[in-house]
Amino acid sequence: MKNRSMKDHEVKENVNEASGSIYRSNKFNKMKKNKRRLGGGGLSLEAFSNAKTKNNNYNPAMIKKKREFYKNAKYVSKYKKLKQQSEKDDLLPNVQPSEQGQNESQSAGLKNNKNKNKKRSNSLEELYAKKHADRLKALSEREACIKIREEERQRAEARRKASREKMFKKTQRGQPVMKYRIEHLLETIQGSTS
């Protein structure tokens, strides 16, 4: 009997070992599947600790500033190209195929250039005068607006001062005069309804 029970025990162990390997392999497969499904293994301790401390360089104000800078640079480059084109157009002389016409055109071109320079200087002076007049006009308008605002502020301050004096008036015994307070309440009610 002893032998028999020992054999049964050994068989059970063998079965358990065999089923255990199946169990272990199933468990291992499930872990593999879970890792694959979740996107691989977790972060290392070092990566986890540095995850929050890294500077991700996301700053909306800086992004806006860069965008504005590039936009301005684009406008400047467009302006420079236009300016170069206009200068090229101004500097290109009228070309004629014959030699006699070429000599005449050179002398005429010199006269035209002188006339153009005079026109340019006149037009520049006119532009300057216009801009100067516009600046003066804008300045005078701004000063007028400031003056009007200042007068309004002074009037409002005088009104507040008068109403404050009325509100703080006292009778001979030191009680507040209710007449002015009631008038003030009535004015505020009428102002809110209309």
Steps between C-alpha positions, in 0.01 A plus 500: 500500500777726574642444156167553342436831672850615408440423136171686503673798656779489240248479218312795643824700518584409143153603389527822699839572349368440151184702561708765676714551193183537294366737762824696502514519122137622491579763760811601307303528174235712669768732639654530154163580347428762767839664443439511126151634550612771742790612284799317638662508843464786742736793546829446674541669834739758355271579207204532738686741730618717207162504323370803689829683536572527128428836340261438214554857367129570460449868564204660319642851538828399337317319220292812435810719502679270253197494271483880506874524432478273194194686376685831524805349331279387212358852460849652509629262233199577278564873547869460411413305184252766391754772569767319296258450212404867498868600507574265209211645303625852566861421410432310175561740206290493185698286249482569124656267240682760281831663600386854424186440695714362779703823529185708491330279750797529739487879491121488530536246779727737693248780462220267604699387804554863603131569457415183691732599783334843518156339495608255766636775722179699449287197572711415806457852632128478438485163674692639795270801520193276486631268769599794718155658459334167584715464811417852614131442436503171696691666782253789523205255496661297776560812708137607449377157614724514806376850583134393469560195723674717759208746505250216539705353783511837678123546463434150634735563791321827583162318489630227731644757739168689518300181556750385765459828686124462490516137615724586797294798618387470860235665711583704809477187712734300274238295316536462119266710285272240337367734232812471281537126558142435393547723193811299409311171537215634288745611225669158493165322478383725218831456319478121522139489372563724199 
